[in-house]
Amino acid sequence: FFKQKTAYEIRNCDWSSDVCSSDLVAAEVDLPATLPSTRLGRADERRMERSARMLLLAAHEAWGQSRWAEHGGKGIPLVLGTTSGGMTHGEDYFRAAHRSPPARHQQVTRMVHYQPQRQALDVMAALGLGGPVTIIANACASGANAIGHARDLIRSGQTEIVLTGGYEPLTELIYYGFDCLQAMSPDCCRPFDKSRTGLMLGEAAAFLVMETESHARARGAPILCELTGYGHNTDLHHLTQPHPTGGALVNAARTALAEASCTPGYLNAHGTATPLNDGSEATAFATIFGDAIPRVSSTKAAIGHTLGAAGSVEAVFAIQALRTGELPPQLNLREPEPLVAGKLVTAGERAPDLSATMSVNLGFGGSNAALVFARHGPSRPTTRLSPLFVAGTGSVMPVEPEPTQSVGGFVHPVFRVSLKQDRLARWQNEARLRRASPLSLFMVEAARQALDAAGPVDLARVGIVVAYGTGAVVLTRRFYEGIIKSGPRFASPNLFPETVFNSPTSHLAAVLGVPGPCYSLIGDEAAWVTGINVAATWLANGTVEHALVIGVEEFDPVLLDAYASVRWLRGGYIPGEGAGALLLRLPRAGESPQITGWQEGFTFRNRHEARAAARALT
């Protein structure tokens, strides 16, 4: 149930006009010079980069309008979706590392604050929150998955209120990446138009405050609407292209509609205006609804493709359409795609009697998500998290440290995994893994070990949760290094898709043949525990029968400069890489559970808090 939501104001969002500007190449947020009053100090506010400011503005507005500022936020979870987080700091750090000599003394802030968990902690500190943090990086479905997972946390009985949303800044890496894929329109964004020529990038942040009905009524909060359905799965067809039939989107949408038990009157489509996406989406809508396709529009024509924020921003549009009856029109339309011709919203169109709306999102790596919103109805029962049974384990580990030279030129020992060992070499001939990062090889081998140990498993009922720190840093470094050395015109279209956090997870799902839900989580060491919690939530809610949880990290020489900048290499610290996998399920009759409790430690501020949490578990 939604108490409040916001999409921070985005320039060039004008529903009354159907004319596009030929010189518009990206939609950029106008950020105010000063931030709202929060619990952060001025020094903290000054060092915040663009994405953190955007995130804080939207979260602060949603939190304040929900009236939770009056009650405090201790113990309230935060669920975020993003693709790049504070990558502008990461870009600055990487350019500084390539200077001669390297500017190591300038890189501490860049190293620490480009990571999405840093922005999450900023929001928690600013609003006084104290609960666990989950950061989902499922490419362009991230925002929708964040909202869906927030719903799952409430539904599983873990909490009564969640702050959730998505955010994404425009960065060089993203801009040059989509440019090298030739996916950006040379004129303007025309979703569901036969003459469409590509997408327009944007940036945004949007947040929802979600809570149970009883909790909302107890504090006298108005109920804006209800999230009645959520479906998500994985398209195994291609890393960046949806299947022409839209089969995975069909399944995700049907799952959400079956949960919702209602038919939406308006659908906010993903609608990127790329040739393959819109055709696949239109085919999926025809399969799902037949001749009864609801009114459809893609708001990306007005605000651009906001990537990790798209799912949350477009969910807000769907909610606002439900509440006001005003439908966002399909802008820039000339010749509509035949399968949705006559269903696309026109300027000024209203539907005051809407009972439900829907939004759908697709992302790199085949991530699909669908959300259904409806007017408030009967409350739904919650479930309870159960102890977990470990059905299988797997691991990939280095043997001994070896000297490694950093980008800056100094040498330090690192625990490296040999890709020549037999059990990893066998995966390098897989079609999906030939261009993939070493990260993907680690994951596939660890996962295969866990599945083999478990015996027969229905792969159609398996979910995958992968916890990363840096993600595919090897290929990200190579991609951005090419831009620095040769210029953006030589950005590699083969490398860019592999830089996305969700890509290794997609490769894993494709190699194993798992079409179900897959989450890519970002964090530090505690992200592994968060992954176990996500798995427990899916199992308790009946989303899957088995959950494969993987913690994985790969090493790149550029990280040595980063570790040196924060003095981690002093005192005998040795970086490493590898992967570990657990295959989890609920215990069966007569079985003893092996995981009986967990405490997410993302917000532990010191060792004393971590020890107290450990004592509470035992």
C-alpha positions in Angstrom: 0.0 0.0 0.0 1.4 3.4 -1.0 1.4 6.3 1.3 3.4 8.7 -0.9 5.6 8.7 -4.0 7.5 11.2 -6.1 9.5 11.5 -9.3 11.9 14.4 -9.0 11.0 17.0 -11.6 12.5 16.3 -15.0 13.1 18.9 -17.7 11.3 18.5 -21.1 8.4 16.6 -19.6 5.5 18.2 -21.3 2.3 16.1 -21.9 0.6 18.9 -23.8 3.0 18.9 -26.7 3.5 16.3 -29.4 6.5 18.0 -31.0 10.1 16.8 -30.3 13.2 18.9 -30.3 15.7 17.7 -32.9 18.7 18.8 -30.8 17.6 17.0 -27.6 20.0 14.1 -27.0 19.4 13.5 -23.3 16.9 14.6 -20.6 18.8 16.0 -17.6 17.5 16.8 -14.1 17.7 20.4 -12.9 19.2 19.9 -9.4 18.7 22.8 -6.9 21.8 24.4 -5.5 21.0 23.5 -1.9 19.7 20.3 -0.4 16.7 20.1 1.9 17.3 20.1 5.6 18.4 16.6 6.7 20.5 15.0 9.5 23.6 15.2 7.3 26.3 17.6 8.0 27.4 20.3 5.5 30.7 18.5 4.9 28.7 15.3 3.9 26.5 17.3 1.6 29.4 19.0 -0.1 31.1 15.7 -1.1 27.9 14.1 -2.5 27.9 13.7 -6.2 25.1 14.0 -8.7 23.4 10.7 -8.2 23.4 10.9 -4.4 21.9 14.4 -4.5 19.1 13.2 -6.9 18.5 10.2 -4.7 18.3 12.2 -1.5 16.0 14.8 -3.0 13.4 12.3 -4.1 13.7 10.1 -1.0 13.4 13.2 1.3 10.3 14.4 -0.5 8.6 11.0 -0.4 9.5 10.4 3.2 8.3 13.9 4.3 5.0 13.6 2.4 4.3 10.2 3.9 4.5 11.9 7.3 7.0 9.4 8.5 9.4 12.1 9.5 7.2 12.6 12.6 7.8 9.0 13.7 11.5 8.3 13.0 12.7 5.4 10.8 14.6 3.0 13.1 14.5 -0.5 11.7 12.8 0.5 8.4 14.3 -1.2 5.4 15.5 0.6 2.3 15.3 -1.2 -1.1 17.0 0.6 -4.1 17.3 -0.1 -7.8 20.1 1.4 -9.9 22.5 0.5 -12.8 25.6 2.6 -12.2 25.1 4.3 -8.8 27.7 7.0 -8.3 29.7 6.2 -11.5 30.7 9.8 -12.0 33.0 9.4 -9.0 34.2 6.1 -10.5 35.0 7.8 -13.9 37.0 10.5 -12.1 38.9 7.9 -10.1 39.7 5.9 -13.2 40.9 8.9 -15.2 43.1 10.0 -12.2 44.6 6.4 -12.0 45.7 6.8 -15.6 47.5 10.1 -15.1 51.3 10.0 -15.0 52.1 10.0 -12.2 48.8 8.6 -10.8 47.0 11.1 -8.5 46.5 8.5 -5.7 46.1 11.1 -2.9 43.0 12.5 -4.7 41.2 9.2 -5.0 39.9 8.3 -1.5 36.6 10.1 -1.8 36.1 8.8 -5.4 36.9 5.3 -4.4 34.5 5.2 -1.4 31.6 7.2 -2.7 31.1 5.9 -6.2 29.7 2.7 -4.8 25.9 2.5 -4.6 26.0 1.3 -0.9 27.6 4.7 -0.1 24.6 6.6 -1.5 22.2 4.2 0.3 23.9 4.9 3.6 23.7 8.7 2.9 19.9 8.4 2.5 19.6 6.4 5.7 21.7 8.9 7.6 19.8 11.8 6.2 16.4 10.3 7.0 17.3 8.6 10.3 16.6 5.1 9.0 18.2 2.1 10.6 17.0 -1.0 8.8 18.7 -3.3 6.3 19.5 -2.2 2.8 19.0 -4.1 -0.4 20.4 -2.7 -3.7 19.1 -4.4 -6.9 21.0 -3.9 -10.1 18.9 -5.6 -12.8 19.6 -3.1 -15.5 16.5 -1.3 -16.8 14.2 -3.4 -14.6 16.0 -2.4 -11.4 13.5 0.1 -10.2 10.5 -2.2 -10.8 12.3 -5.1 -9.1 13.1 -2.8 -6.1 9.3 -2.1 -5.7 8.4 -5.7 -6.2 11.0 -6.9 -3.6 9.7 -4.2 -1.1 6.3 -5.8 -1.6 7.7 -9.2 -1.0 9.4 -8.1 2.3 6.0 -6.9 3.6 4.2 -9.9 2.2 6.6 -12.3 4.0 6.0 -10.6 7.3 9.5 -9.2 7.8 8.4 -5.6 8.0 5.4 -3.3 8.0 6.9 -0.4 6.1 9.6 0.0 3.4 11.1 2.9 1.6 11.9 1.9 -2.0 12.7 3.4 -5.4 15.2 3.7 -8.2 17.7 6.3 -9.3 20.1 6.8 -12.2 22.4 9.6 -13.2 23.7 10.3 -16.7 27.3 9.3 -17.0 30.0 9.1 -19.7 30.1 5.3 -19.5 26.4 5.0 -20.0 26.2 7.7 -22.8 29.1 6.4 -24.8 28.0 2.8 -24.2 24.6 3.3 -25.7 26.1 5.4 -28.5 28.5 2.7 -29.5 25.6 0.3 -29.6 23.9 2.7 -32.1 20.8 2.6 -30.0 20.3 6.3 -29.6 18.0 8.3 -31.8 19.5 10.9 -34.1 16.3 13.0 -33.9 13.9 12.0 -31.1 12.4 9.1 -29.2 9.3 7.6 -31.0 8.1 4.6 -29.1 5.8 2.2 -30.9 6.2 4.1 -34.2 7.1 2.2 -37.3 9.7 4.8 -38.2 11.3 4.7 -34.7 15.1 5.3 -34.7 16.2 4.7 -31.2 16.1 5.8 -27.6 16.9 9.0 -25.7 18.7 8.8 -22.4 17.5 10.4 -19.3 18.2 10.6 -15.5 15.8 10.5 -12.6 15.0 9.3 -9.1 11.6 8.1 -7.8 10.5 6.7 -4.5 7.5 5.0 -2.9 6.7 4.5 0.7 5.0 1.1 1.1 3.3 -0.4 4.2 0.7 -2.8 5.4 -2.9 -1.7 5.6 -3.1 -2.2 9.3 0.0 -0.1 9.9 -1.3 2.7 7.6 -4.7 2.8 9.3 -3.1 2.8 12.8 -1.3 6.1 12.0 -4.1 7.6 10.0 -2.3 7.6 6.7 -4.3 7.8 3.4 -4.0 4.8 1.2 -3.3 5.9 -2.3 -3.4 2.5 -4.0 -2.4 -1.1 -3.6 0.3 -3.1 -5.4 -1.8 -6.2 -6.2 0.6 -8.0 -8.6 4.3 -8.5 -9.2 5.9 -10.8 -11.8 9.6 -11.2 -12.8 11.6 -13.7 -14.7 14.6 -14.0 -17.1 14.7 -14.0 -20.9 17.4 -16.4 -21.9 17.4 -15.4 -25.6 20.1 -12.7 -25.8 22.1 -10.4 -23.5 20.7 -7.2 -25.0 17.8 -8.2 -27.2 14.4 -9.5 -26.1 13.0 -12.6 -27.8 10.9 -11.6 -30.9 7.8 -13.2 -29.4 8.2 -11.5 -26.0 7.6 -14.8 -24.3 9.4 -13.9 -21.0 7.5 -10.6 -20.7 4.3 -12.6 -21.3 5.1 -14.9 -18.4 6.1 -12.1 -16.1 2.9 -10.1 -16.9 0.7 -13.1 -16.6 2.1 -13.8 -13.1 1.4 -10.3 -12.0 -2.1 -10.3 -13.5 -2.9 -13.6 -11.9 -1.9 -12.3 -8.5 -3.8 -9.1 -9.0 -7.0 -10.8 -10.3 -7.9 -7.7 -12.2 -7.5 -6.2 -15.7 -5.6 -2.9 -16.0 -7.2 0.0 -18.0 -3.8 1.6 -18.7 -0.4 0.1 -19.3 2.9 2.1 -19.0 5.1 0.2 -21.4 8.8 -0.1 -21.5 8.8 1.3 -25.0 12.4 2.3 -25.7 11.8 3.2 -29.4 14.4 0.7 -30.5 13.3 -1.5 -33.4 13.6 -4.9 -31.6 12.2 -3.9 -28.2 8.9 -2.2 -29.3 8.1 -5.0 -31.8 8.7 -7.7 -29.2 6.7 -5.7 -26.6 3.7 -5.2 -28.9 3.7 -8.9 -29.7 3.7 -9.7 -26.0 0.7 -7.3 -25.4 -1.3 -9.0 -28.1 -0.5 -12.4 -26.6 -1.4 -11.4 -23.1 -4.6 -9.4 -23.8 -5.7 -10.5 -27.3 -8.1 -7.9 -28.7 -8.6 -6.3 -25.2 -5.2 -4.5 -25.0 -5.6 -1.6 -22.5 -4.6 1.9 -23.3 -0.8 2.0 -23.8 1.9 4.6 -23.8 5.6 4.9 -23.1 6.6 7.9 -21.1 10.2 7.6 -22.3 9.3 9.8 -25.2 9.0 12.7 -22.7 11.7 12.0 -20.1 14.1 9.6 -21.8 15.2 6.2 -20.8 16.2 6.5 -17.2 17.7 2.9 -16.9 17.8 1.8 -13.3 15.2 4.5 -12.3 12.8 3.6 -15.2 10.8 1.0 -13.3 10.2 3.3 -10.3 9.5 6.4 -12.3 7.1 4.6 -14.6 5.4 3.0 -11.7 4.7 6.5 -10.4 3.1 7.4 -13.7 0.9 4.3 -13.5 -0.1 5.2 -10.0 -0.9 8.8 -10.9 -3.0 7.7 -13.9 -4.9 5.4 -11.5 -5.5 8.2 -9.0 -6.3 11.1 -11.4 -7.6 9.4 -14.5 -5.2 11.5 -16.6 -3.3 9.2 -19.0 0.2 10.1 -20.3 -0.1 10.4 -24.1 2.2 8.7 -26.6 4.3 11.5 -27.8 6.0 11.9 -31.2 3.8 9.3 -32.9 3.5 9.2 -36.7 2.8 5.7 -37.9 1.8 3.4 -35.0 3.1 -0.2 -34.6 0.2 -2.2 -36.1 -0.3 -4.5 -33.1 -1.0 -1.6 -30.8 -2.4 0.9 -33.3 -5.6 2.3 -31.8 -4.5 1.4 -28.3 -1.9 4.2 -27.9 -3.0 7.1 -25.6 -3.7 10.4 -27.4 -3.1 13.9 -25.9 -5.8 14.9 -23.4 -7.2 11.5 -23.0 -8.8 10.7 -19.6 -10.1 7.5 -18.0 -11.7 8.5 -14.7 -13.1 5.1 -13.9 -9.8 3.2 -13.9 -9.7 0.4 -11.4 -6.2 -0.8 -12.1 -3.0 0.2 -14.1 0.1 -1.7 -15.0 3.8 -1.0 -15.7 6.3 -3.3 -17.4 10.1 -3.1 -17.7 12.8 -5.1 -19.6 16.5 -4.9 -19.0 19.9 -6.0 -20.3 20.5 -9.6 -19.4 16.8 -10.5 -20.1 15.4 -9.2 -16.8 11.6 -8.7 -17.1 9.3 -7.2 -14.4 5.6 -6.3 -14.3 3.7 -4.4 -11.6 -0.1 -4.1 -11.2 -1.6 -1.3 -9.2 -5.2 -1.1 -8.1 -7.6 0.8 -5.9 -7.5 -0.4 -2.3 -9.3 -3.7 -1.8 -9.4 -6.5 0.8 -6.2 -7.0 2.8 -4.0 -10.1 2.0 -2.5 -12.5 4.5 1.3 -12.5 5.2 3.5 -15.5 5.5 6.4 -16.1 7.8 10.1 -16.8 6.9 11.1 -20.3 7.6 14.5 -21.9 8.4 16.3 -23.0 5.3 17.8 -26.3 4.2 21.1 -26.2 2.2 20.6 -28.7 -0.7 24.0 -28.1 -2.3 27.2 -26.0 -2.1 29.9 -25.0 -4.6 33.1 -22.9 -4.6 35.9 -21.5 -6.7 38.9 -20.4 -4.8 42.5 -19.3 -5.4 45.4 -21.4 -4.1 48.1 -18.9 -3.3 48.9 -15.2 -3.8 50.8 -14.0 -6.8 52.5 -10.6 -7.4 50.2 -8.2 -9.4 51.0 -4.8 -10.8 48.5 -2.1 -10.4 47.5 0.5 -13.1 49.6 3.0 -11.1 52.6 0.7 -11.4 53.2 -0.6 -7.9 53.2 -4.4 -7.1 51.3 -6.2 -4.4 50.4 -9.8 -3.8 46.8 -10.9 -4.8 45.0 -14.2 -4.5 44.1 -14.9 -8.2 42.0 -17.8 -9.6 43.7 -19.6 -12.5 41.4 -19.7 -15.5 43.5 -22.6 -16.9 42.3 -25.1 -14.3 40.2 -27.8 -15.9 36.9 -27.0 -14.2 37.0 -23.4 -15.4 38.5 -24.0 -18.8 35.6 -26.3 -19.7 33.2 -23.3 -19.5 35.2 -21.0 -21.8 33.8 -22.8 -24.9 30.2 -22.0 -23.9 28.7 -19.5 -26.5 27.4 -17.2 -23.7 30.7 -17.1 -21.9 33.3 -16.5 -24.7 33.2 -12.7 -24.2 32.1 -12.8 -20.6 34.1 -11.6 -17.6 36.0 -14.1 -15.4 33.3 -13.4 -12.9 30.8 -15.3 -15.0 33.1 -18.4 -15.2 33.5 -18.4 -11.4 29.7 -18.2 -10.9 28.8 -20.9 -13.4 31.3 -23.4 -11.9 30.2 -22.7 -8.3 26.6 -22.9 -9.2 27.0 -26.2 -11.2 28.7 -27.8 -8.2 25.8 -26.8 -5.9 23.2 -28.1 -8.4 25.1 -31.4 -9.0 25.3 -32.0 -5.2 21.6 -31.5 -4.8 20.5 -34.1 -7.3 17.4 -33.7 -9.5 16.2 -30.1 -9.4 13.3 -28.5 -11.5 15.2 -25.6 -13.1 12.0 -23.9 -14.1 11.3 -23.4 -10.3 14.8 -22.1 -9.4 15.6 -18.5 -8.6 19.0 -16.9 -8.7 20.4 -14.2 -6.3 24.0 -13.0 -7.0 25.8 -10.7 -4.6 28.6 -8.5 -6.1 31.0 -5.9 -4.8 32.5 -4.4 -7.9 30.8 -6.5 -10.6 32.5 -7.2 -13.9 35.3 -4.7 -13.2 37.7 -6.4 -15.6 35.6 -5.6 -18.7 34.4 -2.3 -17.3 38.0 -1.2 -17.0 38.8 -2.3 -20.5 35.7 -0.5 -21.9 36.4 2.8 -20.2 40.2 2.5 -20.8 39.4 2.4 -24.6 37.5 5.6 -24.3 40.3 7.3 -22.4 43.0 6.2 -24.8 41.2 6.3 -28.1 38.2 8.6 -27.6 34.5 7.8 -27.4 34.2 7.0 -31.2 36.2 3.8 -30.5 34.0 2.6 -27.5 33.5 -1.1 -27.9 29.9 -2.3 -28.5 31.1 -5.8 -27.5 32.4 -4.8 -24.1 29.7 -2.3 -23.0 26.9 -4.8 -22.4 29.3 -6.8 -20.3 29.9 -3.9 -17.9 26.3 -4.1 -16.6 25.9 -5.7 -13.2 23.1 -7.9 -14.4 25.0 -9.4 -17.4 27.0 -12.1 -15.5 23.8 -13.2 -13.8 22.2 -13.4 -17.2 25.0 -15.6 -18.5 24.6 -17.8 -15.5 20.9 -18.2 -16.0 21.3 -18.9 -19.7 24.1 -21.6 -19.3 22.1 -23.3 -16.5 18.7 -22.9 -18.3 17.0 -21.1 -15.4 14.2 -18.9 -16.7 12.9 -17.8 -13.3 13.5 -14.7 -11.2 17.1 -13.5 -11.0 18.4 -10.6 -8.8 21.8 -9.0 -9.0 22.6 -7.3 -5.7 25.3 -4.7 -5.0 27.0 -4.3 -1.6 29.9 -5.2 0.5 30.5 -8.5 2.5 27.0 -8.2 3.9 25.4 -8.4 0.5 25.8 -12.2 0.7 23.6 -12.2 3.8 21.1 -10.0 2.0 21.1 -12.5 -0.8 20.2 -15.3 1.7 17.3 -13.1 2.9 16.1 -12.5 -0.6 16.1 -16.3 -1.2 14.2 -16.9 2.1 11.6 -14.3 1.0 11.1 -16.0 -2.4 10.8 -19.5 -0.7 8.4 -18.3 2.0 6.2 -16.6 -0.6 6.2 -19.7 -2.9 7.9 -17.8 -5.8 10.4 -20.6 -6.3 11.2 -24.1 -5.0 15.0 -23.7 -4.9 17.1 -20.5 -4.6 20.7 -20.4 -5.8 22.6 -17.8 -3.8 26.0 -16.8 -5.1 28.6 -14.4 -3.7 31.3 -13.6 -6.3 34.2 -11.2 -6.9 36.8 -10.8 -9.6 40.0 -8.9 -9.3 41.4 -6.2 -11.7 44.7 -4.3 -11.3 42.9 -1.0 -11.1 41.5 -2.1 -7.7 45.0 -2.2 -6.2 45.2 1.6 -6.6 41.8 1.9 -5.0 42.8 -0.3 -2.0 46.0 1.6 -1.6 44.1 4.9 -1.6 42.1 3.8 1.5 45.2 2.2 3.1 43.8 -1.3 3.0 47.0 -2.8 1.7 48.9 -1.9 4.9 49.1 -4.4 7.7 49.2 -7.5 5.5 45.8 -7.1 3.7 45.8 -9.3 0.5 42.9 -8.8 -2.0 41.4 -11.9 -3.6 38.7 -13.2 -6.0 36.5 -16.3 -6.2 32.9 -17.5 -5.7 30.7 -19.4 -3.3 27.3 -20.9 -3.9 24.5 -22.2 -1.8 21.4 -24.0 -3.2 18.6 -23.4 -0.6 15.1 -24.7 -0.2 12.6 -25.1 2.7 13.1 -28.2 4.9 11.0 -31.2 4.2 9.4 -33.5 6.7 12.0 -35.0 9.0 14.8 -32.7 7.8 16.7 -30.4 10.1 17.2 -26.9 8.8 20.8 -25.7 8.4 20.2 -21.9 8.3 17.9 -21.0 11.1 18.5 -17.2 11.3 20.4 -14.3 9.7 21.0 -10.7 10.5 21.7 -8.3 7.7 24.8 -6.3 8.5 24.8 -3.6 5.8 24.2 -0.9 8.3 26.5 -2.1 11.1 28.5 1.0 12.1 31.2 -0.9 14.1 32.3 -4.3 15.3 30.3 -3.9 18.5 27.0 -3.8 16.6 28.0 -6.8 14.5 28.9 -8.8 17.6 25.6 -7.9 19.2 23.7 -9.1 16.1 25.7 -12.4 16.2 24.8 -12.9 19.9 21.1 -12.2 19.1 21.2 -15.0 16.5 22.7 -17.6 18.9 
